[in-house]
Amino acid sequence: MVKIALQIKATLESIDKLYTNHPYYQWFLKLKCGSCGEVTEKFHDLTEAEKIPQKHNRSETNLLIKCKLCSRENSIDVVEGSNGQFRSSDEGKFKTLVIFDCRGVEPVDFEPKSGWIAVGEDDGKTFEDVDLTEKEWADYDDKNQNSVGVYELEWQFVKVK
């Protein structure tokens, strides 16, 4: 089993923190089989709150996937309590947002989608269900009377211990 962290980096405009609706956030990932190297064509979603039983043992997992090329059964889980926040003080560097426990498969791409939460600076407005599909988002904080936004969203996967 390998633990892989999803790290993000972004430019925040008048936003103090950005995070997901954890543990209900749907992580959309492209996966690579550790056995044959096949990368999935489509994004697969997994949610920490949803567990499915594994066929060959009594444990549960967040995503069970069978490789189309070699037929190997692989699984991936969200590490409980690994949810992080990207704060305005983190700008300019990558910050771990979530850690995946990977068995036979590893993530190679991420699609952010909607379900993010952004909190304005100086106890500003909380924006729920922020959509980062386009890797950016902008709105208006009527509590602080200024524009807010998330720009230049990037991500990377890093193996962790």
N, C-alpha and C positions, 0 to 999 in steps of 0.2 A: 504494500500500500504506500502510495506517495501522496504527500500533502502539497497542494499547489494553491498559492494565493493569487487572487485577482486584485491587481492594484490599479488605481485610477489617478489621473492628473487632469486638472482643469483650471481655467481662469474663472474666478467668481467675481461678479459685479454686485456689490452691496448684499452679498449672501454670506452668512456666518458659517453655516454647515449644510452639507448635502449628504443624504443617506437614503437607504431603501426602506420600504415597508416590511422590515424583517420580522418574523420568519415567513411571511406570506408572499414575499417578492418572488416573481418567476425569473430565474436566471436562464437566459437563452444562450446556449453554447454550441459551438461546433467542436466535435470530439475526434481524437485520433486514437486508433486501436494500437495498444502497446505491443501486440503480437505481430501484426502484419503491416502496420503503418497506414492503413486505410483511414482517410479523413471523411467524415460524414458530409453528404451534400447539403443537408438542411440543418438548421439550428434545432437543438433539442432543449426542452424546458424542464427545469427541476425546481422544486420549492422545498425548503427545509420542513415546513409544516406537513407536507404530504409524504407518507411512507407507503411503499409497496412491498409485499413479501417476495423474497427470493425463492426460486423454485427448488434449489438443491439443498438448502439449509433453512433453519428456522429464523434467521435474521431478516430485518427489513432494510430497505435502502430508499434513497430519494429518486434515483433513476437507474433502471436496469435496461441495458441495451445489448443487442446481439449484433456483432459485426457482420455486415453483408458479404464481405469478402472471405473471411476465414471461419465464420460462424461462432467465434468465441463470445461467451457471455461476459460482459463487463458491467461494472457499477460505479456510481459516483454519488457521494453524499456531501451535503453542506455540513461543515464542522460546527456543532452546536456552540453558540455563544461567540462565534468568530466575526460577527457583524461589526463593521467599523464605520466611522464617519469621516468624510473629507471636509476639513475646516478651512477657513480663509487663511489661517496660519500655515497650512500645508501647501499653498500655491507654489508652483515651481518644482515640486518633487512628487514622486509616486507614493501613494499611501494605500495600504492593504484595506480592502473593503470587505472581503469574505475569503474563507479558506475552504477548499474542496478536498475531500478524502477520496482519492482516485484508486480504483482497483482494475488494472488492465486497460485503462483508457485515460487520456489526459485532454484538457481543454486547449484548443488552439486559436479560438476566436470567440468574441463576445458581442452580443447585440443588446444595447441597454434598454430599449423600449420605454414604457411608462411605468408608473408606480414609485417614483422617487419622491422624496420629501426635501424641500429647501426651506431654510429658515433665514429670514432677513436679518441683517446686522442690527445692533442696538435694540434687541427685543422686537424686531420687526415682524411682519406678517409671516405665518407659516403657510407655505404653498404645498398642498397635497396632490398626489397623482401627477407629478411633473413628468413630461414626456421628453426623453433624451434620445429618441430614435434618430434624430438628425444630428446628434452629437453637440447640440446647443439648444438653449431655451431662454426666452426672455419674457418678462412680465412687468407689472407695476405694483410696487408696495405702497398701497394707499395709507397705511399706518405711518410710514416714514416719508411718504410723498417723494419717492424716487424710483428710478427704474432698477430692475434687478435682472440678473442673468447668469447663465452657465455657458461658457464658451470653450472651444478648443479641447473638448473631452478626448482623452487618450486612455488606453489601458494596456496592461501587459500581464503575463502570467509568470510567476516566480515560484520555484520549488522552495519549500520551507520545511523545517524540522518539527 
